[in-house]
Amino acid sequence: MNITIIATSPRKNSNSLRFSNYLKKVFLASSTSSEVSVVDFHHFDIPAVGRGTVNKEALTDFQAELIGAWEKADLVVFVTPEYNWTVNGDLLNALHQLGGKDFMHLFNNKVFALAGVSSGRGGKIPCLELTTVINKIINFTNQYSVVSARIYESHETHKNLDDNADSVGNTIYETTVKAFVDYSLAVAERWVTK
């Protein structure tokens, strides 16, 4: 199974990236047959809706990395920071730009899993909003994909993971991340057939 984790914070060395790198380790430990990659939004350069488009014939390095990893993936995990209790603008913009005719295949035969990241308590509301947006794109473009029902909220991420994206030993945190990974894998294994 091919898994792509997309860390959607534009900040360098963000908590979203730290959590994404930790998720990668847990996915690899949970499924020895999986290939797992992480895409970092730190180099995000998708033009704002209304100010440009993504040209499939002239992708930037970041766009090619994002689209290439997403295309190959059976399971796409969006890791989103919570900005003022909502989804960050770069991720919404990317979904709007890639949710049309040229890139609708990105929403076909995929399982999407969602995790919200917070330096305090939070992360659920952006994931609930993303569920609506992704399902709308799947529906509108007549694709066949599913958004996994289990959402993960990474609370106090910087206190639970060190700079190398290793757990500092919070058993509850480790157990709940593992449960999210196992659930996401189970949904993907049921949904995706090759």
C-alpha positions in Angstrom: 0.0 0.0 0.0 1.2 3.5 -0.8 0.6 6.1 1.8 1.2 9.9 1.4 1.2 12.1 4.4 0.8 15.8 3.6 2.0 18.2 6.3 0.0 21.3 5.3 1.5 24.0 7.5 3.7 26.5 5.5 5.9 27.1 8.5 9.4 25.7 8.4 9.9 22.8 10.9 6.2 23.1 11.9 4.4 20.9 14.4 2.4 19.5 11.5 5.6 18.3 9.9 6.9 16.9 13.2 3.6 15.0 13.6 3.7 13.9 10.0 7.2 12.4 10.4 6.0 10.6 13.6 3.0 9.3 11.7 5.3 8.0 9.0 7.3 6.0 11.7 4.1 4.5 13.1 2.7 3.6 9.7 6.0 1.9 8.8 6.0 0.0 12.1 2.3 -1.0 11.6 2.5 -2.2 8.0 5.8 -3.6 6.7 4.4 -3.8 3.2 3.6 -0.1 2.9 5.6 2.7 1.2 5.2 6.0 3.1 6.2 9.5 2.0 5.8 12.9 3.6 5.1 16.1 1.6 5.9 19.4 3.4 3.9 22.5 2.5 6.8 24.7 3.6 7.6 25.2 -0.1 4.0 25.7 -1.1 3.6 27.8 -4.3 0.1 27.0 -5.6 -1.4 30.3 -6.8 -4.4 31.7 -5.0 -7.7 30.9 -6.6 -8.5 33.8 -9.0 -4.9 34.8 -9.4 -3.6 31.8 -11.4 -4.0 28.1 -11.9 -1.9 25.0 -11.7 -0.7 24.1 -15.2 -0.4 20.3 -15.4 2.1 20.8 -18.2 4.4 23.1 -16.3 4.4 22.0 -12.6 6.8 23.6 -10.2 9.1 21.3 -8.1 6.7 21.5 -5.1 3.6 21.0 -7.3 5.2 18.0 -9.0 6.2 16.5 -5.6 2.7 17.0 -4.1 0.8 15.7 -7.1 3.2 12.8 -7.8 3.0 11.6 -4.2 -0.8 12.0 -4.1 -1.3 10.3 -7.4 0.6 7.2 -6.3 -1.1 7.0 -2.9 -3.8 4.6 -1.9 -4.2 6.4 1.5 -3.7 10.2 1.7 -3.4 11.7 5.1 -3.8 15.4 5.5 -2.2 16.8 8.6 -3.5 20.3 9.2 -2.7 22.9 11.8 -5.7 24.6 13.4 -5.5 28.3 12.5 -8.1 30.4 14.5 -10.3 27.3 14.8 -10.4 26.5 11.1 -8.5 25.0 8.2 -5.4 26.8 7.0 -5.8 28.8 3.8 -3.0 27.1 1.8 -4.7 23.7 2.1 -8.1 25.0 1.1 -6.5 26.8 -1.8 -4.8 23.6 -2.9 -8.0 21.6 -2.7 -9.8 24.3 -4.8 -7.0 24.4 -7.4 -6.7 20.6 -7.6 -10.4 19.7 -7.4 -11.2 20.4 -11.0 -11.0 18.6 -14.4 -7.2 18.4 -14.8 -6.6 16.9 -11.4 -9.8 15.1 -10.4 -8.0 11.8 -10.6 -6.4 12.8 -7.3 -9.8 12.2 -5.7 -10.4 8.8 -7.3 -9.9 5.4 -5.6 -8.3 6.9 -2.5 -8.9 6.8 1.2 -8.4 10.2 2.9 -7.6 10.3 6.6 -7.4 13.6 8.5 -5.4 14.7 11.5 -5.5 18.1 13.2 -2.4 19.5 15.0 -2.4 22.0 17.8 0.2 23.4 20.2 -2.6 23.4 22.8 -5.9 21.6 22.6 -7.6 21.4 19.3 -7.5 20.1 15.7 -10.9 18.6 15.3 -12.8 21.5 13.7 -10.4 21.8 10.7 -10.8 18.1 10.1 -14.6 18.3 10.2 -14.5 21.1 7.7 -12.1 19.2 5.5 -14.4 16.2 5.5 -17.1 18.4 4.0 -14.8 19.9 1.3 -13.2 16.6 0.2 -16.5 14.8 0.1 -18.0 17.7 -2.0 -15.1 17.4 -4.5 -15.5 13.6 -4.7 -19.2 14.0 -5.3 -19.0 16.9 -7.7 -16.3 15.2 -9.9 -18.1 11.9 -9.7 -15.1 10.0 -8.2 -15.0 7.0 -6.0 -13.2 7.6 -2.8 -13.9 7.7 0.9 -13.0 10.0 3.8 -12.1 7.8 6.9 -14.4 8.5 9.8 -11.7 8.5 12.5 -10.1 11.9 13.0 -6.9 12.4 15.1 -6.3 15.4 17.2 -2.6 15.9 18.1 -2.8 18.0 21.3 0.3 19.7 22.6 2.3 18.3 19.8 5.5 20.0 20.8 5.3 18.5 24.3 4.6 14.9 23.0 7.1 14.7 20.2 10.8 15.8 20.3 12.6 17.6 17.5 13.3 14.3 15.7 9.6 13.4 15.7 10.1 10.7 18.3 7.6 10.3 21.2 8.8 11.6 24.5 6.9 8.7 26.2 3.3 9.7 26.7 1.6 6.4 26.6 -1.9 7.8 25.9 -0.5 9.8 23.0 1.3 6.8 21.5 -1.7 4.5 21.9 -4.2 6.9 20.3 -1.9 7.6 17.3 -1.4 3.9 16.8 -5.2 3.4 16.9 -5.6 6.2 14.3 -3.0 4.5 12.1 -4.5 1.0 12.5 -8.0 2.3 11.7 -6.8 4.3 8.6 -5.0 1.2 7.3 -8.0 -1.0 7.9 -10.3 1.3 5.9 -7.7 1.6 3.1 -7.3 -2.1 2.9 -11.0 -2.6 2.6 -11.5 0.2 0.1 -8.5 0.0 -2.3 -8.2 -3.0 -4.6 -5.3 -3.4 -7.0 
